[in-house]
Amino acid sequence: MLDRINPGSKKIFKITVGLFDEITRLDVYVSKHVPFLSRSLTAKMLSFGGILVNGEQEKKDYIPKIGDEICISLIEKNDLNFDKIEAVDIPIDVVFEDEFLMVINKPKGMVVHPAAGHYNDTLVNALLYRKSALSNINGSFRPGIVHRLDKDTSGLLLVAKSNFVHENLANQIKNKTAKREYLGIVHGSFKFLSGTIDLTIGRDKKDRKKMAVTDLNSRSAVTHYKTLKVFKKYSFVKFFLETGRTHQIRVHSSYMGHPLVGDLVYGAKNDPEFLNGQCLHAARIEFKHPVTGETKEFSSELPEYFRTFLCFLTEK
C-alpha cells in the first residue's frame, strides 16, 4: 500500500511490503506499486538515494522482504539532471593512488555523492573532473564510491577504479577483514573505558532524515570503542566499526548519552560556541590490495579545528 507521509512538506511516500505482495527485484517492485515512476526512473532514484529500504540504500536487484519499509522522496524534475553529473574542478586530497584504486582524505563539509541540495559540489563531481576510470556498481550517481562518510565527518575513504576492485573492497568491509578506525570527542564519559555497542539502527519514525536505535525495520549495528583520554566534561574516544550503518557512530554515541561534540543532528545543545565542526574523523584504514594482495594501511591527521579543541581540553 502506498502512503503519503509528511503532508505539506516535500513529497515523501512509503510502501510496506505485505504478506501477499508479489516479490520481485526492488526496481520492478517499486515501479509496479508507484504508478508515476517508471522502472528506469526508479533505478536512477535508487542510485542517488531517493529511494531507501529500511533507511538504507539498496541496489536495484535487491529482493524486498515482508515488512520492509520502502521510503520514496520525490524532487522536482528540474532540481536534478538524472542523466548527467557535472565534472567540477574541486581540489581533493589524494593520499594514495594507483591504476586500481584511490584513498581520499575527505574534508569536513564535503558531500560524497550527488543528492538533493548537492548536485555539483560533491566528491563524485571532483572525481569525474580527474577523468579517471571509476567503478559503476553503485550506479551513475556514485561512481567509484565503495563506502561513504557523512558530510561533516572527515577522513579516509576508498574509491575503486573498476568493478572487480570495488566488489573486492566491499567484500572486505562486509567480511570485517578491512579495518576502519575513527577518532571522536564525546560529551561526558562512557561507564566503561572500552566496550561494544550492539544495538540495531533504523530510520527515526519521528524524523525521516534521522536514524535511531530501534527494533522496527532496523539492521544490526556494532560499534567498538576505546576511551583514549577523559577530560572534565568530555572524552577522546577511538571507534572501530564492525558494521557500516548510516550515522552509526553518531547514533550509538548519542543513544548511550554521550553525543559527539559538534554533531548538529544528534549532538548536545550546549556544544562550545567556538567549535567549528563535528569531532568525528576517519583516522585509519587498513585493507588488502585487491590486485597485488599487499596489505595497505593509511592514516590521516586530525583536522585543525579538531586538534584545536583537543588542545583546549588538554590545557584546561
C-alpha positions as CSV (number, residue, x, y, z in Angstrom):
1,M,0.0,0.0,0.0
2,L,1.3,3.4,-1.0
3,D,1.0,6.0,1.8
4,R,1.8,9.8,1.7
5,I,3.7,11.0,4.7
6,N,4.8,14.4,5.9
7,P,2.0,16.2,4.1
8,G,2.7,19.8,3.4
9,S,6.4,19.2,3.3
10,K,8.3,17.6,0.4
11,K,6.6,14.7,-1.3
12,I,7.5,11.5,0.6
13,F,5.8,8.2,0.1
14,K,6.1,4.9,2.0
15,I,5.4,1.3,0.9
16,T,5.4,-1.5,3.4
17,V,6.0,-4.9,1.8
18,G,3.0,-7.0,2.5
19,L,2.5,-10.7,3.1
20,F,0.6,-11.3,-0.2
21,D,2.7,-9.0,-2.4
22,E,4.4,-10.4,-5.4
23,I,8.1,-10.3,-4.5
24,T,10.3,-9.2,-7.4
25,R,13.6,-7.2,-7.6
26,L,13.4,-3.8,-6.0
27,D,13.2,-1.6,-9.1
28,V,10.4,-3.7,-10.5
29,Y,8.5,-3.8,-7.2
30,V,8.6,0.0,-6.7
31,S,7.6,0.8,-10.3
32,K,4.6,-1.6,-10.0
33,H,3.4,0.0,-6.8
34,V,4.1,3.6,-7.7
35,P,2.2,4.4,-10.9
36,F,4.0,7.7,-11.6
37,L,7.5,6.1,-11.5
38,S,8.9,4.2,-14.5
39,R,11.3,1.3,-13.9
40,S,14.2,3.4,-15.4
41,L,13.4,6.4,-13.2
42,T,13.1,4.1,-10.2
43,A,16.6,2.7,-10.9
44,K,18.1,6.2,-11.2
45,M,16.4,7.3,-7.9
46,L,17.8,4.2,-6.2
47,S,21.3,5.1,-7.4
48,F,21.3,8.6,-5.7
49,G,19.4,7.7,-2.5
50,G,15.9,9.0,-3.5
51,I,14.5,5.6,-2.5
52,L,15.6,3.9,0.8
53,V,14.7,0.5,2.2
54,N,14.6,0.5,6.0
55,G,16.6,3.7,5.9
56,E,19.4,2.3,3.8
57,Q,20.3,2.5,0.1
58,E,19.9,-0.8,-1.8
59,K,20.8,-1.9,-5.3
60,K,18.1,-2.2,-7.9
61,D,18.3,-6.0,-7.8
62,Y,17.7,-6.2,-4.0
63,I,14.8,-8.6,-3.2
64,P,12.4,-6.9,-0.8
65,K,11.3,-8.9,2.3
66,I,8.0,-8.9,4.0
67,G,7.8,-6.0,6.4
68,D,10.5,-3.9,4.6
69,E,9.7,-0.2,4.6
70,I,10.4,1.5,1.3
71,C,10.6,5.3,1.5
72,I,10.4,7.3,-1.7
73,S,11.4,11.0,-1.7
74,L,10.3,12.9,-4.8
75,I,12.0,16.0,-6.0
76,E,11.1,18.4,-8.8
77,K,12.2,17.3,-12.2
78,N,14.2,20.5,-12.7
79,D,16.1,20.0,-9.4
80,L,18.3,17.3,-10.7
81,N,19.6,16.1,-14.1
82,F,19.4,12.4,-13.7
83,D,21.3,11.8,-17.0
84,K,24.5,13.7,-16.4
85,I,26.6,14.6,-13.4
86,E,28.9,17.6,-13.9
87,A,32.6,17.2,-13.6
88,V,33.8,20.1,-11.4
89,D,37.4,21.3,-10.6
90,I,37.2,20.7,-6.8
91,P,40.6,20.1,-5.1
92,I,40.8,16.8,-3.2
93,D,43.4,15.3,-1.0
94,V,44.5,12.0,-2.7
95,V,46.5,10.1,-0.1
96,F,47.2,7.1,-2.4
97,E,46.5,6.3,-6.0
98,D,47.5,3.6,-8.5
99,E,45.8,2.2,-11.6
100,F,43.3,0.3,-9.5
101,L,42.1,2.5,-6.6
102,M,42.4,5.7,-4.6
103,V,42.4,6.6,-1.0
104,I,40.9,10.0,-0.4
105,N,41.2,12.3,2.7
106,K,37.7,13.9,2.7
107,P,37.3,17.3,4.4
108,K,34.5,18.2,6.7
109,G,31.6,19.7,4.8
110,M,32.0,17.8,1.6
111,V,29.2,15.5,0.5
112,V,30.3,12.2,-1.1
113,H,27.9,11.9,-4.0
114,P,25.1,14.0,-5.6
115,A,21.8,14.1,-3.7
116,A,19.0,16.7,-3.2
117,G,20.6,20.1,-2.5
118,H,24.1,18.9,-3.6
119,Y,24.4,18.4,-7.3
120,N,27.8,19.8,-8.3
121,D,29.9,20.2,-5.1
122,T,30.5,16.6,-4.1
123,L,33.4,14.3,-4.1
124,V,32.0,12.5,-7.1
125,N,32.0,15.8,-9.1
126,A,35.7,16.1,-8.2
127,L,36.5,12.5,-9.2
128,L,34.8,12.9,-12.6
129,Y,36.9,16.0,-13.3
130,R,40.1,13.9,-12.9
131,K,38.8,11.8,-15.9
132,S,39.9,8.6,-14.2
133,A,38.2,5.2,-14.7
134,L,35.7,4.5,-11.9
135,S,33.5,1.5,-11.0
136,N,29.8,1.8,-11.8
137,I,28.4,-0.9,-9.5
138,N,26.5,1.6,-7.4
139,G,25.1,3.4,-10.4
140,S,25.9,6.7,-12.2
141,F,25.5,8.8,-9.1
142,R,28.1,7.0,-7.0
143,P,30.8,6.0,-9.4
144,G,33.9,4.6,-7.6
145,I,32.4,5.1,-4.2
146,V,33.0,1.9,-2.1
147,H,31.8,3.3,1.2
148,R,30.6,6.8,2.4
149,L,31.4,9.3,5.1
150,D,28.8,11.7,6.4
151,K,29.0,15.3,5.1
152,D,30.5,16.6,8.4
153,T,32.7,13.6,9.1
154,S,36.3,14.0,7.8
155,G,38.9,11.4,6.9
156,L,39.8,8.4,4.7
157,L,37.6,6.6,2.2
158,L,38.2,4.2,-0.6
159,V,37.5,4.8,-4.3
160,A,37.6,1.9,-6.8
161,K,38.5,2.3,-10.5
162,S,36.9,-1.0,-11.6
163,N,34.0,-3.2,-10.7
164,F,36.4,-6.1,-9.7
165,V,38.3,-3.8,-7.3
166,H,35.0,-2.3,-6.0
167,E,33.5,-5.8,-5.2
168,N,36.7,-7.0,-3.6
169,L,37.0,-3.9,-1.3
170,A,33.2,-4.0,-0.5
171,N,33.5,-7.7,0.5
172,Q,36.5,-6.9,2.7
173,I,34.4,-4.3,4.6
174,K,31.4,-6.7,4.7
175,N,33.5,-9.6,6.0
176,K,35.3,-7.4,8.5
177,T,38.8,-8.0,7.1
178,A,39.2,-4.4,6.3
179,K,39.8,-2.2,9.4
180,R,38.3,1.3,9.9
181,E,39.1,3.4,12.9
182,Y,37.6,6.7,13.8
183,L,38.5,9.3,16.4
184,G,35.9,11.4,18.1
185,I,35.3,13.6,21.1
186,V,32.1,12.9,23.0
187,H,30.2,14.6,25.9
188,G,30.9,13.0,29.2
189,S,32.5,9.6,29.5
190,F,31.3,6.0,28.9
191,K,30.6,3.9,32.0
192,F,33.3,1.5,30.9
193,L,36.5,2.9,29.2
194,S,36.2,0.3,26.4
195,G,33.4,-1.8,25.2
196,T,31.0,-2.7,22.4
197,I,27.7,-1.1,21.5
198,D,25.5,-3.7,19.8
199,L,22.2,-2.0,19.0
200,T,20.1,-2.2,15.8
201,I,19.6,1.0,13.8
202,G,16.8,2.1,11.5
203,R,15.0,5.2,10.3
204,D,13.7,7.5,13.0
205,K,9.9,7.4,12.9
206,K,9.5,11.0,14.1
207,D,12.1,12.5,11.7
208,R,12.7,10.7,8.4
209,K,16.1,12.5,7.9
210,K,17.5,10.9,11.1
211,M,18.4,7.4,12.1
212,A,17.7,5.9,15.5
213,V,18.3,2.9,17.7
214,T,15.1,0.8,17.1
215,D,13.9,-2.7,16.6
216,L,11.4,-1.7,13.8
217,N,12.7,-2.2,10.2
218,S,16.3,-2.0,11.5
219,R,19.6,-3.6,10.8
220,S,22.3,-4.9,13.1
221,A,24.9,-2.3,14.1
222,V,28.0,-3.0,16.1
223,T,30.5,-0.3,17.2
224,H,33.5,-1.0,19.4
225,Y,35.1,1.9,21.3
226,K,38.1,2.6,23.4
227,T,38.5,5.7,25.5
228,L,41.9,7.4,25.0
229,K,41.6,10.2,27.4
230,V,38.9,11.5,29.9
231,F,38.6,15.3,30.4
232,K,36.3,17.1,32.9
233,K,33.3,17.2,30.6
234,Y,34.4,15.3,27.5
235,S,36.2,12.2,26.4
236,F,38.6,11.5,23.5
237,V,37.5,8.1,22.0
238,K,38.6,5.7,19.3
239,F,35.8,3.9,17.5
240,F,36.1,0.6,15.5
241,L,33.3,-0.1,13.0
242,E,32.2,-3.7,12.6
243,T,29.2,-2.7,10.5
244,G,28.6,0.4,8.4
245,R,25.1,1.7,9.0
246,T,24.2,5.3,8.2
247,H,25.3,7.7,11.0
248,Q,26.2,4.6,13.1
249,I,28.8,6.1,15.5
250,R,26.8,9.3,15.9
251,V,23.6,7.4,16.7
252,H,25.2,4.9,19.0
253,S,27.1,7.5,21.0
254,S,24.0,9.8,21.3
255,Y,21.8,6.9,22.4
256,M,24.4,6.0,25.1
257,G,24.1,9.5,26.4
258,H,27.5,10.7,25.0
259,P,26.8,12.5,21.7
260,L,29.7,13.6,19.6
261,V,30.8,17.2,20.1
262,G,29.7,19.4,17.2
263,D,27.1,17.0,15.9
264,L,24.2,19.3,14.8
265,V,21.8,16.4,14.4
266,Y,22.3,14.0,17.3
267,G,24.5,16.2,19.5
268,A,24.0,18.2,22.6
269,K,22.7,21.7,22.5
270,N,25.4,23.0,24.8
271,D,28.4,22.5,22.4
272,P,31.1,25.1,22.7
273,E,30.3,28.2,20.5
274,F,33.8,28.5,19.2
275,L,33.9,24.9,17.8
276,N,33.9,24.9,14.0
277,G,33.0,21.3,13.1
278,Q,31.9,17.9,14.2
279,C,34.5,16.0,16.1
280,L,34.5,12.7,14.2
281,H,37.3,11.7,11.9
282,A,38.0,8.6,9.9
283,A,41.7,8.4,11.0
284,R,42.9,5.0,9.8
285,I,42.0,2.4,7.2
286,E,43.7,-1.0,6.5
287,F,42.8,-3.4,3.7
288,K,44.4,-6.0,1.4
289,H,45.0,-4.6,-2.1
290,P,42.6,-6.4,-4.4
291,V,45.2,-6.9,-7.2
292,T,48.6,-7.1,-5.6
293,G,47.5,-8.8,-2.3
294,E,49.6,-6.4,-0.3
295,T,48.3,-5.1,3.0
296,K,47.8,-1.4,2.7
297,E,47.5,0.9,5.8
298,F,46.8,4.6,5.7
299,S,46.4,7.2,8.5
300,S,45.1,10.8,8.4
301,E,45.9,13.6,10.8
302,L,43.1,15.2,12.7
303,P,41.6,18.4,11.1
304,E,42.9,21.7,12.5
305,Y,39.6,22.6,14.3
306,F,39.6,19.1,15.9
307,R,43.2,19.5,17.1
308,T,42.5,23.0,18.4
309,F,39.6,21.8,20.5
310,L,41.6,18.8,21.8
311,C,44.4,21.2,22.8
312,F,41.9,23.4,24.5
313,L,40.7,20.5,26.6
314,T,44.2,19.4,27.4
315,E,45.2,22.8,28.7
316,K,42.1,23.3,30.9
